[in-house]
Amino acid sequence: MATNLLRHGFKVTVWNKTLSKCEELVQYGASVGERPATVVKKCKYTIAMLSDPPAALSIVFDKDGVLDHINGKGYIDMSTVDADTSSKTSE
């Protein structure tokens, strides 16, 4: 997804708890956020693609997470999660 956005001229900021996973996207022109809150602060829209409910909840609710700077911005969660987790993050 990020590669396609970059190919079409969009500015993309990426974050992964394993920073080495961002290296390929940086080669395509992405910048790296230091933590989830940094990405949200820098971007108008944030797209999350996480592996499970604990990761999705952590990104939103933990210190330096999405909630720190989300006011007035869009958050799209495309994570592999159950309905309860999606409801919690949408609140």
C-alpha positions as CSV (number, residue, x, y, z in Angstrom):
1,M,0.0,0.0,0.0
2,A,2.7,2.5,1.0
3,T,4.7,1.7,-2.2
4,N,1.7,2.4,-4.4
5,L,1.0,5.7,-2.6
6,L,4.7,6.7,-3.2
7,R,4.5,5.7,-6.8
8,H,1.6,8.0,-7.3
9,G,3.3,11.0,-5.8
10,F,1.9,11.0,-2.3
11,K,4.2,11.9,0.6
12,V,4.3,8.9,3.0
13,T,5.6,8.7,6.6
14,V,6.0,5.1,7.9
15,W,6.6,3.6,11.3
16,N,7.2,0.0,12.4
17,K,8.4,-1.2,15.8
18,T,11.1,-3.0,13.8
19,L,12.6,0.0,12.1
20,S,14.6,-2.1,9.6
21,K,11.2,-3.0,8.0
22,C,10.9,0.6,6.9
23,E,14.2,0.7,4.9
24,E,12.7,-0.5,1.6
25,L,10.0,2.2,1.8
26,V,12.6,4.9,2.6
27,Q,14.4,3.9,-0.7
28,Y,11.1,4.7,-2.5
29,G,10.9,8.1,-0.8
30,A,9.1,7.6,2.4
31,S,10.1,9.3,5.6
32,V,10.2,7.5,9.0
33,G,8.3,8.6,12.1
34,E,10.0,7.9,15.4
35,R,6.8,6.6,17.0
36,P,3.0,6.4,16.1
37,A,2.3,9.9,17.6
38,T,5.0,11.4,15.3
39,V,3.3,9.9,12.2
40,V,-0.1,11.2,13.2
41,K,1.3,14.6,14.1
42,K,2.9,14.9,10.7
43,C,0.2,13.4,8.5
44,K,-3.4,14.4,7.7
45,Y,-4.4,10.7,7.4
46,T,-2.9,7.7,9.1
47,I,-3.5,4.2,7.9
48,A,-2.7,1.3,10.3
49,M,-2.1,-2.2,9.2
50,L,-1.3,-4.3,12.2
51,S,-1.2,-8.0,12.8
52,D,-3.5,-8.5,15.8
53,P,-5.8,-6.9,18.4
54,P,-3.1,-6.2,21.0
55,A,-0.9,-4.4,18.4
56,A,-3.9,-2.4,17.1
57,L,-4.9,-1.3,20.7
58,S,-1.3,-0.5,21.6
59,I,-0.8,1.8,18.7
60,V,-3.9,3.8,19.6
61,F,-3.9,3.8,23.4
62,D,-0.3,3.5,24.6
63,K,2.0,6.5,25.4
64,D,3.1,8.2,22.2
65,G,0.2,6.5,20.4
66,V,-2.3,7.7,17.8
67,L,-4.5,9.5,20.4
68,D,-1.8,12.0,21.3
69,H,-2.3,13.9,18.1
70,I,-5.4,12.6,16.2
71,N,-7.8,15.6,16.8
72,G,-9.1,16.7,13.4
73,K,-7.3,14.1,11.4
74,G,-8.3,10.8,9.8
75,Y,-7.4,7.4,11.1
76,I,-8.0,4.3,8.9
77,D,-7.4,1.0,10.6
78,M,-6.9,-1.9,8.2
79,S,-5.6,-4.3,10.8
80,T,-6.5,-7.9,11.2
81,V,-8.7,-7.5,14.2
82,D,-12.1,-8.5,15.6
83,A,-15.2,-6.3,15.7
84,D,-14.7,-5.5,19.5
85,T,-11.2,-4.1,18.8
86,S,-12.4,-2.1,15.9
87,S,-15.1,-0.6,18.1
88,K,-12.7,0.3,20.8
89,T,-10.3,2.1,18.4
90,S,-13.1,3.9,16.6
91,E,-14.4,5.5,19.9
